[in-house]
Structures are given as C-alpha cells and as structure tokens.
Amino acid sequence: MARNKKPKEAEEQQEGDNNGLSIHWEKEANEHQKQYKYMLERGNFNKMLKALPELHDAAFAKIDCLKCANCCKNHSPRFKQPDIKRIAKSLNMKEGDLVENYLMLDKEGDYVSRTKPCPFLAEDNTCNIYDDRPSDCARYPYTDEDVLIKRVQLTLKNATVCPITFTVLEALLVDNGGKKQ
C-alpha cells in the first residue's frame, strides 16, 4: 500500500494504468491549475529548470506513453515546412498531397491535422511516422525544456492531457514548497 494514502486512495492508485499514477490524475491536474500557474510564474526559474531533466526522466520511466496517447488522440502538433517535407518523402507522396489529404491551416496560420485522433496514430497507440514525426511531437510534452516554465498556458493545458506533464508539475510543486508529499 502506498505511504501516506488512505486505503481507498492507495487502491485507486494501484488500479491506475500508469504505475502508481492516480486514476484521477486529470481531475487533480484541473484542481491544481492555480498552484501550477503561481509556481511557474513566480517560482525560482533556475531551480525549476535545473530540476527538469531528472523529473522528466523519472516521469518517462514511470509512465508508458503507449497506454495513453492522449496527445495524439486530442491535439494536433504544428506541421512546419521541414516536417511536411520529411513526412511526405517518407510516405512517398508530394508535399501538396500530404497537406491536401491530412492537414489544414488553423487560426494562427499553422498546418495542423484535419482529424482527431491524428491520422498517423495506429490502433496500438504507436505512430506510423514515428521516425519522421513533426518536431512538436518529438519534443512533446516539453518537460525537459524551459518551454515548460516559459509557456505557462501551454503547460497548464498539457497538464490536463499528459500524465507526464502532470507528474513533473506535481514534483515541482513538492520541490518548491507548494505541496506536501
């Protein structure tokens, strides 16, 4: 049984898909939005930045992205021109055909996927273009980059979508005195 947990909470944590992650992590992420925002905006930037690589590695060691794929199911990365060129080449198609068949311009003028889930997401949650995926996908969820701290609104959104982002933010809260273990 997990330490410092009530029996029901420990049982729910064990039932979660992701190795000790609460099955209610999405609800907790929503409830902690103000704490995250305050910490990211007013916390010690250098201290948080220094902690990110270790917290990132620990979260990825704990959580299996293939059991989740929330990012691919609910959001689209930006497909930048180098991404479009690389993906089209790997799929043996013209760049224009890739754009026409799979992408659209969003309100910011970026190419994004036409559909949700991502058209390149396979049934087993793997990516059919993994080796050539967009740079946004390769970097997601930005938990080892200063983007996590600098782009607060993006991080707050990602915390409700990605259990790795949630895990890193929860650890940062503990490290920065915002939450007790």
Buried (B, 14 or more C-beta within 10 A) or exposed (E): EBEEBEEEBBEBBBEBEBEEBBBEBBEBBEEBBEBBBBBBEEBEEEEBBEBBEEBBEBBBEBBEBEEBBBBBEEBBBBBBEEBBEBBBEBBEBEBEEBBEEBBBEEEEEBBBBBEEBBBBBEEEBEBEBEEBBBBBBEEBBBBBBEBBBEBBEBBBBBBBBBBBBBBBBBBBBEBBEBBEE
